[in-house]
Structures are given as structure tokens and as C-alpha cells.
Amino acid sequence: RRYRRLDAFQTDLFKVFERARKLTLPHSKVYQDSIKLEKIYIRLRDEI
């Protein structure tokens, strides 16, 4: 799938992060990594 707009990409990306947190325990690596990756994405997006 190709994204033509950043907001469409972001919506799907946030769904991935949310699903990772929904399906795993808070102390799991996947859960913690989803938080870190979301923060990194937001920081980089805001630099654009």
C-alpha cells in the first residue's frame, strides 16, 4: 500500500502501536517498544 498523505500513514501506524499494547502485557518488550517507537515517530514527525 502506498500512502499519499501523512495522516493516512499515521493513522495506520498508530493502530499498530495501539494493537501492540492491547495484545501484550505492560512489562513486555513489545509493549515497551511500541511506546518508544511512537514517541520517536512523533518527535521526527514534528521536526518536518
C-alpha positions in Angstrom: 0.0 0.0 0.0 1.2 3.5 -0.9 0.3 6.4 1.2 -0.4 9.7 -0.5 -1.0 11.6 2.8 0.9 11.6 6.0 -2.3 11.5 8.1 -3.4 8.2 6.5 0.1 6.7 7.2 0.0 8.0 10.7 -3.5 6.6 11.4 -2.3 3.1 10.4 0.9 3.4 12.3 -0.9 4.4 15.5 -3.2 1.5 15.1 -0.2 -0.8 15.0 1.2 0.8 18.2 -2.2 0.6 19.9 -2.7 -3.1 18.9 0.7 -4.0 20.2 -0.2 -2.5 23.6 -3.6 -4.1 23.6 -2.4 -7.6 22.9 0.7 -7.7 25.2 1.4 -7.1 28.9 2.7 -3.7 30.0 6.0 -5.1 31.1 6.6 -7.0 27.8 9.3 -5.8 25.4 6.7 -5.4 22.6 4.6 -3.2 24.7 7.5 -1.1 25.8 9.0 -0.9 22.3 5.6 0.3 20.9 5.7 3.2 23.3 9.3 4.1 22.4 8.6 3.9 18.7 5.5 6.0 18.9 7.5 8.7 20.8 10.3 8.6 18.2 7.8 8.8 15.3 6.1 11.8 16.9 9.4 13.6 17.5 10.6 13.0 14.0 7.2 14.0 12.5 7.3 17.2 14.4 10.7 18.1 13.0 9.3 18.0 9.5 
